[in-house]
Amino acid sequence: MFKKIIFAVAVMLAPVVMQAQRPAFFGIRTSFDVTHPAGCNDGINNGSGLTVMGVYNMPLGKNLFIEPGVGLFYNTMGIKPFEDNNAIYDGSVRNFGIRIPVNIGYRVGLFDNFELAAFTGPWFNINCSTKAHLQADTDLPMTITSPSMFEYGWHHFDAQWGFGISATYADKYYLAISGGVGMSAMATFNNHDGKDRMRRNTLSITIGYNF
């Protein structure tokens, strides 16, 4: 009797086990990013950039998967024109760093060789370099580059919560649209009322290839 129960349980769990043993794979991703600095209006405009990343997709069974990744991003954000010493300055903030997303998702096969997936999870950003490049509108135009914006309230680390949908064709070709909502401050500025905390919101269009 006991052996029959064990056998019945094994038969019921077999599809889950087989699904969980689907092979994991590596992939590469390239994203076009639009960045919206939210949470304060401290002279910073929207910007754009690129992210190049490697991921590891590991099935968890029942169409679930976890996909951690690591990659490099380069984003720019505009600086609103301002006046200083009778000169008008304009420019951008240029931000380079490492992005580490940890997404959990659910995939559904719709047709032969075509599947859709939805995913969500935390994204961690390590800001390696953040500099302001300013152009002065004077009789002798000049460009000013700040040594580091970390001295002016920008942080070495910020985190986002990501979400998105993806389509995969023939298990190889990948297309996704995703967003990341800022959970922690990318920069903190002092003002007369206290502190303004600027968060990073991101919209990304991604193409990729799975090995």
C-alpha positions as a Markdown table, in Angstrom:
| # | Residue | x | y | z |
|---|---|---|---|---|
| 1 | Met | 0.0 | 0.0 | 0.0 |
| 2 | Phe | 2.8 | 2.4 | 1.0 |
| 3 | Lys | 4.6 | 1.7 | -2.3 |
| 4 | Lys | 1.4 | 2.4 | -4.3 |
| 5 | Ile | 1.0 | 5.8 | -2.6 |
| 6 | Ile | 4.7 | 6.7 | -3.3 |
| 7 | Phe | 4.2 | 5.7 | -6.9 |
| 8 | Ala | 1.0 | 7.8 | -7.3 |
| 9 | Val | 2.7 | 10.9 | -5.8 |
| 10 | Ala | 5.7 | 10.4 | -8.1 |
| 11 | Val | 3.4 | 10.2 | -11.1 |
| 12 | Met | 1.6 | 13.4 | -10.1 |
| 13 | Leu | 4.8 | 15.3 | -9.5 |
| 14 | Ala | 6.5 | 14.0 | -12.7 |
| 15 | Pro | 5.3 | 16.9 | -14.9 |
| 16 | Val | 6.5 | 19.5 | -12.4 |
| 17 | Val | 9.8 | 17.8 | -12.0 |
| 18 | Met | 10.3 | 17.5 | -15.7 |
| 19 | Gln | 9.4 | 21.2 | -16.1 |
| 20 | Ala | 11.8 | 22.2 | -13.4 |
| 21 | Gln | 14.5 | 20.3 | -15.2 |
| 22 | Arg | 14.1 | 22.3 | -18.4 |
| 23 | Pro | 17.6 | 23.5 | -19.4 |
| 24 | Ala | 18.7 | 26.9 | -18.2 |
| 25 | Phe | 20.3 | 29.3 | -20.6 |
| 26 | Phe | 22.4 | 32.4 | -20.9 |
| 27 | Gly | 21.4 | 35.4 | -22.9 |
| 28 | Ile | 22.6 | 38.9 | -24.0 |
| 29 | Arg | 20.4 | 42.0 | -23.9 |
| 30 | Thr | 20.7 | 45.5 | -25.3 |
| 31 | Ser | 18.3 | 48.2 | -24.2 |
| 32 | Phe | 17.4 | 51.7 | -25.2 |
| 33 | Asp | 16.5 | 53.5 | -22.0 |
| 34 | Val | 14.5 | 56.7 | -21.3 |
| 35 | Thr | 15.2 | 58.1 | -17.9 |
| 36 | His | 12.8 | 60.3 | -16.0 |
| 37 | Pro | 14.2 | 61.8 | -12.8 |
| 38 | Ala | 11.2 | 61.9 | -10.4 |
| 39 | Gly | 10.5 | 63.2 | -6.9 |
| 40 | Cys | 11.9 | 66.7 | -7.2 |
| 41 | Asn | 12.3 | 69.5 | -9.7 |
| 42 | Asp | 15.9 | 70.4 | -9.1 |
| 43 | Gly | 16.8 | 71.5 | -12.7 |
| 44 | Ile | 17.2 | 68.0 | -14.2 |
| 45 | Asn | 15.3 | 66.9 | -17.3 |
| 46 | Asn | 14.5 | 63.5 | -18.9 |
| 47 | Gly | 17.3 | 61.7 | -20.7 |
| 48 | Ser | 18.2 | 58.6 | -22.6 |
| 49 | Gly | 20.9 | 56.0 | -22.8 |
| 50 | Leu | 21.9 | 52.4 | -23.4 |
| 51 | Thr | 22.3 | 49.2 | -21.3 |
| 52 | Val | 24.2 | 46.1 | -22.3 |
| 53 | Met | 23.7 | 43.0 | -20.1 |
| 54 | Gly | 24.2 | 39.3 | -19.7 |
| 55 | Val | 21.4 | 37.2 | -18.1 |
| 56 | Tyr | 21.0 | 33.7 | -16.8 |
| 57 | Asn | 17.5 | 32.3 | -17.1 |
| 58 | Met | 16.7 | 29.4 | -14.7 |
| 59 | Pro | 13.3 | 27.6 | -14.9 |
| 60 | Leu | 11.6 | 27.0 | -11.6 |
| 61 | Gly | 8.8 | 24.8 | -12.8 |
| 62 | Lys | 5.1 | 25.5 | -13.7 |
| 63 | Asn | 6.3 | 28.0 | -16.3 |
| 64 | Leu | 8.0 | 30.1 | -13.7 |
| 65 | Phe | 11.6 | 31.3 | -14.0 |
| 66 | Ile | 14.1 | 33.5 | -12.3 |
| 67 | Glu | 16.5 | 35.6 | -14.4 |
| 68 | Pro | 19.3 | 37.5 | -12.7 |
| 69 | Gly | 21.6 | 39.6 | -14.8 |
| 70 | Val | 24.5 | 42.0 | -14.7 |
| 71 | Gly | 25.4 | 44.7 | -17.2 |
| 72 | Leu | 26.7 | 48.2 | -17.9 |
| 73 | Phe | 24.5 | 51.3 | -18.4 |
| 74 | Tyr | 25.2 | 54.8 | -19.7 |
| 75 | Asn | 22.5 | 57.4 | -19.3 |
| 76 | Thr | 22.3 | 61.1 | -19.8 |
| 77 | Met | 19.9 | 63.6 | -18.2 |
| 78 | Gly | 19.4 | 67.1 | -19.3 |
| 79 | Ile | 20.2 | 70.1 | -17.1 |
| 80 | Lys | 17.7 | 73.0 | -17.4 |
| 81 | Pro | 19.3 | 76.3 | -18.5 |
| 82 | Phe | 20.3 | 78.5 | -15.6 |
| 83 | Glu | 22.1 | 81.9 | -15.2 |
| 84 | Asp | 25.3 | 82.4 | -13.2 |
| 85 | Asn | 27.7 | 85.4 | -13.3 |
| 86 | Asn | 25.8 | 86.9 | -16.3 |
| 87 | Ala | 26.2 | 83.7 | -18.4 |
| 88 | Ile | 23.6 | 81.1 | -19.4 |
| 89 | Tyr | 24.6 | 77.5 | -18.8 |
| 90 | Asp | 23.1 | 74.5 | -20.4 |
| 91 | Gly | 24.2 | 70.9 | -20.5 |
| 92 | Ser | 23.7 | 67.3 | -19.2 |
| 93 | Val | 24.5 | 64.9 | -16.4 |
| 94 | Arg | 26.2 | 61.8 | -17.7 |
| 95 | Asn | 25.8 | 58.7 | -15.6 |
| 96 | Phe | 27.7 | 55.4 | -16.0 |
| 97 | Gly | 27.3 | 52.3 | -13.9 |
| 98 | Ile | 26.5 | 48.7 | -13.3 |
| 99 | Arg | 22.9 | 47.4 | -13.3 |
| 100 | Ile | 22.0 | 44.1 | -11.5 |
| 101 | Pro | 18.3 | 43.0 | -12.1 |
| 102 | Val | 16.8 | 40.0 | -10.4 |
| 103 | Asn | 13.6 | 39.3 | -12.3 |
| 104 | Ile | 11.0 | 36.5 | -11.6 |
| 105 | Gly | 8.7 | 35.8 | -14.4 |
| 106 | Tyr | 6.0 | 33.5 | -15.9 |
| 107 | Arg | 6.1 | 32.3 | -19.5 |
| 108 | Val | 3.3 | 31.1 | -21.8 |
| 109 | Gly | 3.8 | 29.4 | -25.2 |
| 110 | Leu | 1.2 | 30.7 | -27.6 |
| 111 | Phe | 2.2 | 29.2 | -30.9 |
| 112 | Asp | 5.0 | 26.9 | -32.2 |
| 113 | Asn | 8.4 | 28.6 | -31.5 |
| 114 | Phe | 6.7 | 31.7 | -29.9 |
| 115 | Glu | 6.2 | 32.5 | -26.2 |
| 116 | Leu | 5.2 | 35.5 | -24.1 |
| 117 | Ala | 6.4 | 36.2 | -20.6 |
| 118 | Ala | 5.7 | 38.7 | -17.8 |
| 119 | Phe | 8.4 | 39.5 | -15.2 |
| 120 | Thr | 9.0 | 41.7 | -12.2 |
| 121 | Gly | 11.7 | 42.1 | -9.6 |
| 122 | Pro | 14.3 | 44.5 | -8.1 |
| 123 | Trp | 17.0 | 46.3 | -10.1 |
| 124 | Phe | 20.1 | 47.5 | -8.3 |
| 125 | Asn | 22.2 | 50.3 | -9.8 |
| 126 | Ile | 25.8 | 50.9 | -8.8 |
| 127 | Asn | 26.8 | 54.4 | -10.1 |
| 128 | Cys | 30.5 | 54.4 | -11.0 |
| 129 | Ser | 30.7 | 57.8 | -12.5 |
| 130 | Thr | 28.3 | 60.8 | -12.6 |
| 131 | Lys | 29.5 | 64.1 | -14.1 |
| 132 | Ala | 27.9 | 67.3 | -15.3 |
| 133 | His | 28.9 | 68.8 | -18.7 |
| 134 | Leu | 28.0 | 72.4 | -19.0 |
| 135 | Gln | 28.1 | 74.7 | -22.0 |
| 136 | Ala | 28.3 | 78.5 | -21.2 |
| 137 | Asp | 26.6 | 80.9 | -23.6 |
| 138 | Thr | 29.2 | 83.7 | -23.5 |
| 139 | Asp | 31.2 | 85.7 | -26.0 |
| 140 | Leu | 33.8 | 83.0 | -25.7 |
| 141 | Pro | 31.8 | 79.7 | -25.5 |
| 142 | Met | 33.3 | 77.2 | -23.2 |
| 143 | Thr | 32.5 | 73.8 | -21.8 |
| 144 | Ile | 32.8 | 73.0 | -18.2 |
| 145 | Thr | 33.1 | 69.4 | -16.8 |
| 146 | Ser | 32.5 | 68.8 | -13.2 |
| 147 | Pro | 35.0 | 66.3 | -11.5 |
| 148 | Ser | 32.1 | 64.4 | -9.9 |
| 149 | Met | 28.5 | 64.9 | -9.0 |
| 150 | Phe | 28.8 | 62.7 | -6.0 |
| 151 | Glu | 30.1 | 65.8 | -4.2 |
| 152 | Tyr | 26.7 | 67.5 | -4.9 |
| 153 | Gly | 24.2 | 65.1 | -3.6 |
| 154 | Trp | 24.3 | 62.2 | -6.1 |
| 155 | His | 24.5 | 58.7 | -4.7 |
| 156 | His | 26.8 | 55.8 | -5.5 |
| 157 | Phe | 23.8 | 53.4 | -5.3 |
| 158 | Asp | 20.1 | 53.4 | -6.1 |
| 159 | Ala | 17.4 | 50.7 | -6.5 |
| 160 | Gln | 14.4 | 50.3 | -8.7 |
| 161 | Trp | 11.5 | 47.9 | -8.9 |
| 162 | Gly | 11.2 | 46.6 | -12.5 |
| 163 | Phe | 8.4 | 45.0 | -14.5 |
| 164 | Gly | 7.8 | 44.1 | -18.1 |
| 165 | Ile | 6.6 | 41.8 | -20.9 |
| 166 | Ser | 8.8 | 39.9 | -23.4 |
| 167 | Ala | 8.4 | 37.9 | -26.5 |
| 168 | Thr | 10.7 | 35.1 | -27.6 |
| 169 | Tyr | 10.9 | 33.5 | -31.0 |
| 170 | Ala | 12.5 | 30.1 | -31.7 |
| 171 | Asp | 13.9 | 30.1 | -28.1 |
| 172 | Lys | 16.6 | 32.5 | -29.4 |
| 173 | Tyr | 15.3 | 35.9 | -30.4 |
| 174 | Tyr | 14.1 | 38.2 | -27.7 |
| 175 | Leu | 12.1 | 41.5 | -27.6 |
| 176 | Ala | 10.8 | 43.2 | -24.4 |
| 177 | Ile | 9.4 | 46.4 | -23.1 |
| 178 | Ser | 10.0 | 47.1 | -19.4 |
| 179 | Gly | 9.9 | 49.8 | -16.8 |
| 180 | Gly | 11.8 | 50.5 | -13.5 |
| 181 | Val | 10.3 | 52.6 | -10.8 |
| 182 | Gly | 12.7 | 54.3 | -8.4 |
| 183 | Met | 12.6 | 52.8 | -4.8 |
| 184 | Ser | 15.6 | 54.7 | -3.4 |
| 185 | Ala | 17.0 | 58.1 | -4.1 |
| 186 | Met | 19.5 | 58.6 | -7.0 |
| 187 | Ala | 20.4 | 62.0 | -5.6 |
| 188 | Thr | 19.5 | 64.1 | -2.5 |
| 189 | Phe | 19.5 | 67.9 | -2.6 |
| 190 | Asn | 19.2 | 70.4 | 0.2 |
| 191 | Asn | 16.7 | 73.2 | -0.1 |
| 192 | His | 14.9 | 75.8 | 2.1 |
| 193 | Asp | 12.2 | 73.3 | 3.1 |
| 194 | Gly | 14.5 | 70.4 | 3.9 |
| 195 | Lys | 15.7 | 67.8 | 1.3 |
| 196 | Asp | 14.6 | 66.8 | -2.2 |
| 197 | Arg | 15.1 | 63.2 | -3.1 |
| 198 | Met | 15.3 | 62.4 | -6.8 |
| 199 | Arg | 14.5 | 58.9 | -8.0 |
| 200 | Arg | 15.3 | 57.1 | -11.2 |
| 201 | Asn | 12.3 | 56.0 | -13.3 |
| 202 | Thr | 13.2 | 54.1 | -16.5 |
| 203 | Leu | 11.4 | 52.9 | -19.6 |
| 204 | Ser | 13.3 | 50.4 | -21.8 |
| 205 | Ile | 13.0 | 48.7 | -25.1 |
| 206 | Thr | 15.2 | 45.6 | -25.2 |
| 207 | Ile | 16.4 | 43.2 | -27.9 |
| 208 | Gly | 18.4 | 40.1 | -27.1 |
| 209 | Tyr | 19.6 | 36.7 | -28.1 |
| 210 | Asn | 19.5 | 33.4 | -26.0 |
| 211 | Phe | 22.3 | 30.8 | -26.3 |
